[in-house]
Amino acid sequence: MNKIKVHLVDDQCLVRQGMMALLQLNESIVVTGESHSGNAFLATLANNDIDADVVLLDMRMPDGTGLDVLRTLQHNESDLKCLILTTFNEDELLIGGMEAGACGYLLKDVSLEMLVDAITRVSQGETVLQSALTQQLINANRQQSEAPQIHLTNKERQVLSLIVDGLSNKEISAKIFNAEGTVRNHVSNILAKLDVRDRTQATLKAIKLNLLE
């Protein structure tokens, strides 16, 4: 079994060491590197020394923030998947992080089980948000436009709502009693209709345009 390779980016040494010890208790994950700041991570990346499937990223660091990292990766069209793990849940960081390409946003009070599940799902291309943060994102990012030019079927709206809730294709399949292949087709149609490239962008656009109402 191929292990999920994780790189830790956090300015607190004790946090990095504790996270590394905990994550490596799981047989499916290996921590392949760590950086003490956003700038240190970007310098390592520039030297092609990052070997990771998922980057576990803090948001507020004194020398290069999580947003700096995300925006640089977005500008460079990097394939690295970033999962934010932070103590800060301000609207500006939450919205900014997701718009800059983060695949998920978790607070550091999550359980180890939830963190491992999130890392696994992000490595598979899913988007992960804690339920409280999903509602916060909806409240902070709501607009009063209905975007009538975007026509989704009732089933597509149902699937989109579950995407926003952070469910995987397998979980959506069980929820709506459709085959997983059918769900994948619905997701592809939704992305095409919303003119977005991934589930994260679909989540943000759905919230901004009130497509869930």
Secondary structure, DSSP 8 states (H G I E B T S, - for coil): ---EEEEEE-S-HHHHHHHHHHHTTSTTEEEEEEESSHHHHHHHHHTT----SEEEE-S--SSS-HHHHHHHHHHTT---EEEEEES---HHHHHHHHHTT-SEEEETTS-HHHHHHHHHHHHTT--EE-HHHHHHHHHHH--S---TT----HHHHHHHHHHHTT--HHHHHHHHT--HHHHHHHHHHHHHHHT-SSHHHHHHHHHHTTTT-
